Amino acid sequence: MELQSGGELLFCAHHAREHGDKLRQVAVTVVDETHKLSTPAPGSQA
């Protein structure tokens, strides 16, 4: 997430879900990439 002050914060999926509502109040941009947690990276062995 990008903050209004210009800073950037990164969260694990657990904490992003836990604090998401409050984080969105101070965020300019929120990027949710939790879909990547269940999709193997290209070239990796699943």
C-alpha angles and dihedrals in degrees: 000000000000116000126220087244089061098255125125128223129192123201136186114244093256096056094039089058093043095052101022099115094053093040092055089057091064100031128101092191132015119193114193112197099165089122087072091064093072099035117082115234115253110273094017123121113244 
